[in-house]
């Protein structure tokens, strides 16, 4: 009898601990209703992000997109490591449009066969600024067609990121400095 009570108590405690460890369910991440893919292509300066391990210390980060004839997106991500004169870094993932109705949900593949979530959650009407988010809310990218944006625009974009459920204290500006 005593043994049965201990097992029951330990089982209940274990279930309670498992429940406490579960993530709070987040509502689905909204995306823009439609992305004109040819218009979205080209260079985007990374203004701020919650950086992945490869992006930590990135300076002059640019993500460039090219729509290929097979419908996939050739991506070139370049930056300088740790300083404006740091070692150049170059990555070439491939994008796969997963939601062809909106063109706003992609899979991004850095290493075959692994694909990661990539969502266009904000896009300015003139295609000058965008926010790329992830359903997990672990990484985010604020990008613009120019290497800098106004403080007002930056704060508005941060507010959008906050409304999406991100911890904006983790967002870091990416240093951009270009010769005129």
C-alpha positions in Angstrom: 0.0 0.0 0.0 2.7 2.5 1.0 4.7 1.6 -2.2 1.6 2.3 -4.3 1.1 5.8 -2.7 4.7 6.7 -3.3 4.5 5.6 -7.0 1.2 7.6 -7.4 2.6 10.7 -5.7 5.8 10.6 -7.8 3.8 10.0 -11.0 1.6 13.1 -10.2 4.6 15.2 -9.4 6.3 14.1 -12.6 3.2 15.0 -14.6 3.0 18.4 -12.9 6.6 19.1 -13.7 6.2 18.1 -17.3 3.2 20.4 -17.6 5.2 23.3 -16.1 7.9 22.8 -18.7 5.6 23.1 -21.6 5.7 26.3 -23.7 2.8 28.5 -23.5 0.9 28.0 -26.7 1.3 31.1 -29.0 -1.3 32.1 -31.5 -0.2 31.5 -35.1 2.2 34.1 -36.5 0.4 36.3 -39.0 2.0 36.9 -42.4 1.3 39.5 -45.0 -1.6 38.6 -47.3 0.4 38.6 -50.5 4.0 39.0 -51.7 4.8 40.0 -55.3 7.9 37.7 -55.5 9.6 39.6 -58.4 9.2 42.9 -56.6 10.5 41.3 -53.3 13.7 40.1 -55.1 16.9 42.1 -54.8 19.1 43.4 -52.0 17.9 43.8 -48.4 20.1 45.4 -45.7 19.7 43.7 -42.3 18.9 46.5 -40.0 18.3 44.4 -36.8 17.8 40.9 -35.8 17.8 38.2 -33.1 20.9 36.7 -34.6 21.5 33.1 -35.3 24.9 31.7 -34.3 26.4 32.5 -37.7 25.2 36.1 -37.6 26.6 37.1 -34.2 29.0 40.1 -34.7 27.8 40.6 -38.3 28.5 44.0 -39.9 27.2 45.3 -43.2 24.8 42.3 -43.5 22.9 42.0 -46.8 20.5 39.4 -47.9 19.9 39.2 -51.7 17.2 37.2 -53.4 16.8 36.0 -57.0 13.8 34.2 -58.3 14.9 31.2 -60.4 12.9 29.7 -63.2 12.0 26.7 -61.2 10.2 28.9 -58.6 12.9 28.6 -55.9 14.8 31.5 -54.6 18.5 31.8 -54.8 19.7 33.6 -51.7 23.1 35.2 -51.0 23.8 36.3 -47.5 26.9 38.4 -47.0 28.5 40.3 -44.1 31.8 41.1 -42.4 32.6 39.2 -39.2 33.0 41.3 -36.1 34.0 44.6 -37.7 33.5 46.7 -40.8 36.9 45.5 -42.1 36.4 42.0 -40.7 36.6 38.8 -42.7 34.0 38.6 -45.4 31.4 35.8 -44.9 29.2 34.4 -47.7 26.3 32.0 -47.4 24.0 30.7 -50.2 20.9 29.1 -48.9 17.9 28.4 -51.1 14.3 29.5 -50.5 11.3 27.4 -51.2 7.9 29.1 -51.3 5.7 26.9 -49.1 2.4 28.9 -49.3 2.0 29.8 -53.0 -1.3 31.6 -52.4 0.4 34.4 -50.3 4.1 33.7 -51.2 4.7 34.8 -47.6 5.7 31.5 -46.0 9.0 30.0 -47.2 11.3 27.2 -46.2 14.9 28.2 -46.1 17.6 25.5 -46.7 21.2 26.2 -45.7 22.1 22.5 -45.6 20.4 19.7 -47.4 18.0 18.2 -46.4 17.2 20.5 -43.5 14.7 23.4 -44.1 13.8 26.2 -41.6 10.7 28.3 -41.2 10.8 31.8 -42.9 7.8 34.1 -42.8 7.3 37.5 -44.2 5.2 39.0 -41.4 5.5 42.6 -42.4 6.1 44.3 -45.7 5.8 48.0 -46.4 3.4 48.8 -49.2 6.3 50.2 -51.2 8.5 47.2 -50.5 11.1 49.3 -48.7 11.0 47.5 -45.3 10.2 44.0 -44.2 10.2 41.8 -41.1 11.0 38.1 -41.5 9.8 36.1 -38.6 9.6 32.5 -37.4 6.7 30.6 -35.9 8.8 29.7 -32.9 9.6 33.4 -32.3 13.3 32.5 -31.8 14.8 34.6 -34.6 13.6 37.7 -36.4 15.1 40.0 -39.1 14.3 43.7 -39.8 15.4 44.5 -43.3 15.3 47.5 -45.6 16.3 48.5 -49.1 18.6 51.1 -47.6 21.3 50.6 -45.0 19.5 52.8 -42.5 16.0 53.7 -41.5 14.5 56.5 -39.4 14.3 56.0 -35.6 10.5 56.3 -35.9 10.3 53.5 -38.5 12.6 51.4 -36.4 10.4 51.8 -33.3 7.3 51.0 -35.3 8.9 47.8 -36.6 10.0 46.9 -33.0 6.4 47.4 -31.9 5.2 45.1 -34.7 7.8 42.5 -33.5 6.6 42.8 -29.9 2.9 42.4 -31.0 4.0 39.1 -32.8 5.1 37.7 -29.4 8.8 38.3 -29.5 11.0 39.5 -26.6 12.3 42.7 -28.2 15.1 43.0 -25.6 16.8 40.3 -27.7 16.7 42.3 -30.9 20.1 43.8 -31.9 20.9 46.4 -34.4 23.3 45.3 -37.2 26.0 47.8 -37.8 25.8 49.2 -41.3 28.4 51.6 -42.7 28.8 52.1 -46.4 31.0 54.5 -48.3 29.1 57.2 -50.3 
